[in-house]
Amino acid sequence: MTMLLEKAFTEAQKLEAHDQDVLASIIMEEMLAERKWDDAFALTQNQLETLADEAIAELKSGKAKPLHFN
């Protein structure tokens, strides 16, 4: 555990039980959401690579033009 996380948990221990539960729920929800994003990206990695290769090929062949954002 990092020192910052340890410090955060030390401070969280000073909270009322209900507030600790609220904080724990928020942390757990965030961790679950992060895992879901990781899983979603892992499952689409090959598709993303294929699309990137297609975009590069279209750019090189002149079928696409680079976007210039100001």
MDAnalysis code that builds the backbone (N, CA, C; Angstrom):
import MDAnalysis as mda
import numpy as np

u = mda.Universe.empty(210, n_residues=70, atom_resindex=np.repeat(np.arange(70), 3), trajectory=True)
u.add_TopologyAttr("name", ["N", "CA", "C"] * 70)
u.add_TopologyAttr("resid", np.arange(1, 71))
u.add_TopologyAttr("resname", ["MET", "THR", "MET", "LEU", "LEU", "GLU", "LYS", "ALA", "PHE", "THR", "GLU", "ALA", "GLN", "LYS", "LEU", "GLU", "ALA", "HIS", "ASP", "GLN", "ASP", "VAL", "LEU", "ALA", "SER", "ILE", "ILE", "MET", "GLU", "GLU", "MET", "LEU", "ALA", "GLU", "ARG", "LYS", "TRP", "ASP", "ASP", "ALA", "PHE", "ALA", "LEU", "THR", "GLN", "ASN", "GLN", "LEU", "GLU", "THR", "LEU", "ALA", "ASP", "GLU", "ALA", "ILE", "ALA", "GLU", "LEU", "LYS", "SER", "GLY", "LYS", "ALA", "LYS", "PRO", "LEU", "HIS", "PHE", "ASN"])
u.atoms.positions = np.array([
    [0.857, -1.169, 0.000],
    [0.000, 0.000, 0.000],
    [0.900, 1.227, 0.000],
    [0.510, 2.204, -0.816],
    [1.316, 3.417, -0.868],
    [1.095, 4.241, 0.396],
    [2.016, 5.147, 0.628],
    [1.909, 5.997, 1.813],
    [0.674, 6.899, 1.726],
    [0.377, 7.379, 0.513],
    [-0.780, 8.255, 0.351],
    [-2.081, 7.508, 0.634],
    [-2.191, 6.290, 0.140],
    [-3.395, 5.502, 0.399],
    [-3.506, 5.160, 1.877],
    [-2.383, 4.836, 2.490],
    [-2.380, 4.552, 3.930],
    [-2.845, 5.783, 4.720],
    [-2.365, 6.963, 4.315],
    [-2.775, 8.203, 4.979],
    [-4.276, 8.432, 4.813],
    [-4.774, 8.180, 3.601],
    [-6.207, 8.356, 3.342],
    [-7.029, 7.413, 4.215],
    [-6.611, 6.174, 4.338],
    [-7.344, 5.224, 5.174],
    [-7.259, 5.592, 6.651],
    [-6.120, 6.118, 7.068],
    [-5.986, 6.564, 8.453],
    [-6.978, 7.678, 8.740],
    [-7.096, 8.610, 7.807],
    [-8.062, 9.700, 7.971],
    [-9.494, 9.176, 7.914],
    [-9.743, 8.219, 7.026],
    [-11.085, 7.656, 6.889],
    [-11.521, 6.948, 8.169],
    [-10.581, 6.383, 8.898],
    [-10.910, 5.696, 10.160],
    [-11.477, 6.659, 11.194],
    [-11.219, 7.929, 11.031],
    [-11.718, 8.933, 11.974],
    [-13.177, 9.310, 11.698],
    [-13.693, 8.902, 10.546],
    [-15.066, 9.219, 10.174],
    [-16.054, 8.341, 10.951],
    [-17.283, 8.807, 11.024],
    [-18.353, 7.997, 11.604],
    [-18.528, 6.743, 10.742],
    [-19.080, 5.692, 11.312],
    [-19.232, 4.412, 10.612],
    [-20.014, 4.577, 9.310],
    [-21.084, 5.330, 9.349],
    [-21.893, 5.522, 8.144],
    [-21.071, 6.190, 7.040],
    [-20.305, 7.200, 7.387],
    [-19.477, 7.904, 6.409],
    [-18.372, 6.997, 5.867],
    [-17.846, 6.139, 6.723],
    [-16.851, 5.163, 6.258],
    [-17.469, 4.226, 5.228],
    [-18.711, 3.795, 5.486],
    [-19.389, 2.915, 4.544],
    [-19.661, 3.615, 3.218],
    [-20.036, 4.878, 3.279],
    [-20.270, 5.650, 2.056],
    [-18.971, 5.741, 1.259],
    [-17.896, 6.079, 1.930],
    [-16.599, 6.184, 1.262],
    [-16.175, 4.845, 0.677],
    [-16.363, 3.789, 1.430],
    [-16.005, 2.454, 0.944],
    [-16.824, 2.089, -0.289],
    [-18.099, 2.432, -0.293],
    [-18.956, 2.155, -1.450],
    [-18.470, 2.908, -2.680],
    [-18.094, 4.159, -2.499],
    [-17.591, 4.964, -3.616],
    [-16.307, 4.348, -4.181],
    [-15.415, 3.973, -3.313],
    [-14.143, 3.374, -3.746],
    [-14.406, 2.073, -4.498],
    [-15.270, 1.225, -3.949],
    [-15.556, -0.057, -4.588],
    [-16.222, 0.137, -5.954],
    [-17.142, 1.090, -6.059],
    [-17.794, 1.370, -7.335],
    [-16.781, 1.848, -8.370],
    [-15.862, 2.698, -7.949],
    [-14.836, 3.196, -8.864],
    [-13.923, 2.070, -9.345],
    [-13.557, 1.178, -8.440],
    [-12.694, 0.062, -8.811],
    [-13.405, -0.867, -9.789],
    [-14.685, -1.120, -9.560],
    [-15.458, -1.967, -10.458],
    [-15.580, -1.313, -11.834],
    [-15.868, -0.020, -11.856],
    [-15.986, 0.696, -13.125],
    [-14.666, 0.655, -13.890],
    [-13.569, 0.804, -13.192],
    [-12.247, 0.767, -13.831],
    [-11.989, -0.611, -14.441],
    [-12.355, -1.672, -13.707],
    [-12.183, -3.026, -14.236],
    [-13.039, -3.250, -15.480],
    [-14.262, -2.709, -15.463],
    [-15.143, -2.858, -16.626],
    [-14.549, -2.166, -17.847],
    [-14.000, -0.951, -17.672],
    [-13.360, -0.254, -18.782],
    [-12.155, -1.040, -19.286],
    [-11.344, -1.545, -18.367],
    [-10.171, -2.331, -18.769],
    [-10.590, -3.544, -19.588],
    [-11.632, -4.238, -19.117],
    [-12.118, -5.422, -19.832],
    [-12.660, -5.045, -21.208],
    [-13.416, -3.950, -21.282],
    [-13.983, -3.523, -22.560],
    [-12.885, -3.176, -23.561],
    [-11.869, -2.464, -23.122],
    [-10.774, -2.111, -24.017],
    [-9.971, -3.336, -24.425],
    [-9.785, -4.266, -23.508],
    [-9.028, -5.478, -23.826],
    [-9.745, -6.291, -24.900],
    [-11.067, -6.334, -24.829],
    [-11.837, -7.110, -25.797],
    [-11.865, -6.464, -27.179],
    [-11.653, -5.167, -27.249],
    [-11.728, -4.471, -28.539],
    [-10.362, -4.062, -29.076],
    [-9.304, -4.488, -28.450],
    [-7.966, -4.065, -28.855],
    [-7.672, -4.431, -30.302],
    [-8.014, -5.647, -30.717],
    [-7.757, -6.060, -32.099],
    [-8.560, -5.218, -33.081],
    [-9.814, -4.923, -32.741],
    [-10.638, -4.079, -33.606],
    [-10.049, -2.682, -33.721],
    [-9.577, -2.132, -32.605],
    [-8.984, -0.803, -32.631],
    [-7.730, -0.770, -33.495],
    [-6.915, -1.821, -33.401],
    [-5.701, -1.901, -34.221],
    [-6.055, -1.966, -35.702],
    [-7.078, -2.754, -36.038],
    [-7.505, -2.875, -37.434],
    [-7.996, -1.532, -37.963],
    [-8.813, -0.846, -37.169],
    [-9.315, 0.464, -37.589],
    [-8.186, 1.478, -37.752],
    [-7.215, 1.437, -36.864],
    [-6.074, 2.349, -36.970],
    [-5.277, 2.058, -38.239],
    [-5.064, 0.782, -38.526],
    [-4.338, 0.413, -39.750],
    [-5.087, 0.886, -40.990],
    [-6.416, 0.734, -40.981],
    [-7.226, 1.191, -42.112],
    [-7.128, 2.710, -42.275],
    [-7.164, 3.417, -41.174],
    [-7.080, 4.883, -41.233],
    [-5.727, 5.324, -41.779],
    [-4.678, 4.671, -41.355],
    [-3.338, 5.006, -41.856],
    [-3.242, 4.726, -43.351],
    [-3.796, 3.582, -43.776],
    [-3.763, 3.230, -45.199],
    [-4.553, 4.243, -46.024],
    [-5.708, 4.665, -45.527],
    [-6.510, 5.655, -46.242],
    [-5.782, 7.000, -46.320],
    [-5.108, 7.354, -45.267],
    [-4.346, 8.600, -45.262],
    [-3.210, 8.543, -46.281],
    [-2.495, 7.423, -46.295],
    [-1.367, 7.274, -47.223],
    [-1.823, 7.229, -48.680],
    [-3.014, 6.673, -48.913],
    [-3.502, 6.549, -50.293],
    [-4.217, 7.803, -50.777],
    [-4.389, 8.771, -49.897],
    [-5.036, 10.018, -50.275],
    [-6.542, 9.990, -50.135],
    [-7.114, 8.894, -49.643],
    [-8.557, 8.812, -49.448],
    [-9.026, 9.622, -48.240],
    [-8.093, 9.940, -47.384],
    [-8.416, 10.714, -46.180],
    [-7.422, 11.854, -46.065],
    [-7.837, 12.898, -45.416],
    [-6.959, 14.050, -45.213],
    [-6.843, 14.300, -43.710],
    [-5.663, 14.713, -43.267],
    [-5.494, 14.972, -41.832],
    [-6.365, 16.150, -41.391],
    [-6.881, 16.063, -40.206],
    [-7.653, 17.148, -39.617],
    [-6.703, 18.089, -38.901],
    [-6.902, 19.354, -39.107],
    [-6.057, 20.352, -38.425],
    [-6.928, 21.133, -37.462],
    [-6.714, 20.902, -36.197],
    [-7.469, 21.598, -35.166],
    [-6.659, 22.795, -34.669],
    [-7.303, 23.893, -34.505],
    [-6.620, 25.096, -34.014],
    [-6.820, 25.230, -32.540],
])
